[in-house]
Amino acid sequence: MSERNITYLSDACLITCILQTGLAEDVLKAAKNMGAQGATINYARGTGIRERMGLLGVTVDEQKEVIRIIVSEDQVDMVFEAMYLAGKLDTPGKGIMYVTKLDKVATYIPDSVLKKLA
């Protein structure tokens, strides 16, 4: 059996953005424009009573798009702000975002990249 080493990355954060259906593409594009490398998008359904929002009584859809992106601590503020603005999260009922600090991240890293990091 060959020896396998795990390279752990630190100083990483997970940005989670829960959006109304149809907003994920613009939010993802904004994140990539700020240097985010990739994302995971899931579809979910919200819980609770369907609320009526605003003066027009707009119904908030219970179907959601969930974007998860891992970025370095150096990138987190720029990517977060770009995603927030692209998703128009300053508008009631559009969604919510939060950041989670990650203690340890592991994935395949090519030897050429590891040599540059050393």
C-alpha positions in Angstrom: 0.0 0.0 0.0 1.4 3.4 -1.0 1.8 6.2 1.5 -0.8 8.9 1.1 -0.4 12.3 2.5 -3.2 14.7 3.2 -2.5 18.4 2.6 -4.8 20.6 4.7 -5.7 24.1 3.8 -6.4 26.6 6.5 -7.6 30.2 6.4 -10.7 29.3 4.4 -14.3 30.3 4.7 -17.5 28.9 3.4 -20.0 31.5 2.0 -23.6 30.2 1.9 -26.2 32.2 0.0 -29.9 31.1 0.1 -31.8 32.9 -2.7 -35.2 33.1 -4.3 -35.3 30.8 -7.4 -33.8 32.4 -10.5 -31.1 34.5 -8.9 -28.2 32.0 -8.6 -26.7 32.6 -12.1 -26.1 36.4 -11.5 -24.8 35.8 -7.9 -22.4 33.0 -9.1 -21.1 35.2 -12.0 -20.4 38.0 -9.5 -18.5 35.6 -7.2 -16.4 34.3 -10.1 -15.6 37.8 -11.2 -14.1 38.4 -7.8 -11.9 35.3 -8.0 -14.0 32.5 -6.5 -13.0 29.3 -8.2 -16.2 27.2 -8.1 -19.4 26.6 -6.3 -22.0 24.1 -5.4 -25.6 24.9 -6.1 -28.5 23.0 -4.5 -32.2 23.5 -4.7 -34.2 23.5 -1.5 -37.6 24.3 -0.1 -38.1 26.8 2.7 -40.2 26.0 5.8 -42.8 28.0 7.6 -45.8 30.0 6.4 -45.6 31.7 3.0 -45.3 35.3 3.9 -46.7 38.3 2.1 -44.2 41.0 1.7 -44.4 44.7 0.9 -47.2 47.0 -0.1 -48.2 44.9 -3.1 -48.5 41.7 -1.1 -45.9 39.8 -3.2 -45.9 36.1 -2.2 -42.4 34.8 -1.4 -41.8 31.5 -3.2 -40.8 28.6 -0.9 -38.4 27.2 -3.6 -34.8 28.3 -3.0 -31.4 28.1 -4.6 -28.5 27.5 -2.2 -25.0 28.5 -3.3 -21.9 27.3 -1.3 -18.5 28.7 -2.2 -15.2 28.1 -0.3 -12.8 31.1 -0.5 -9.7 32.2 1.3 -10.0 34.6 4.2 -8.3 37.2 2.0 -11.1 36.9 -0.6 -14.1 36.5 1.7 -15.1 40.2 2.1 -14.9 41.0 -1.6 -16.7 37.9 -2.8 -19.4 38.2 -0.1 -20.1 41.9 -1.0 -20.3 41.1 -4.8 -22.7 38.2 -4.2 -24.8 40.3 -1.8 -25.2 43.1 -4.4 -25.7 40.8 -7.3 -28.5 38.9 -5.4 -30.1 42.2 -4.4 -30.2 40.9 -0.8 -30.9 44.4 0.5 -34.5 43.8 -0.9 -36.9 42.1 1.5 -37.6 38.5 0.6 -34.7 38.0 -1.8 -32.5 35.8 0.5 -29.9 35.5 3.2 -26.1 35.0 3.2 -23.6 34.0 5.9 -20.0 33.1 6.3 -18.6 30.1 8.2 -14.9 29.9 9.2 -13.5 26.5 8.2 -10.8 25.0 10.5 -9.6 22.4 8.0 -10.1 21.8 4.3 -8.6 18.9 2.2 -8.8 18.2 -1.5 -6.5 17.0 -4.2 -3.7 19.6 -4.9 -1.4 18.9 -7.9 2.3 18.6 -7.0 3.2 21.6 -9.2 0.9 23.8 -7.0 2.3 22.3 -3.7 5.9 23.1 -4.8 4.9 26.7 -5.4 3.3 26.9 -1.9 6.4 25.4 -0.2 
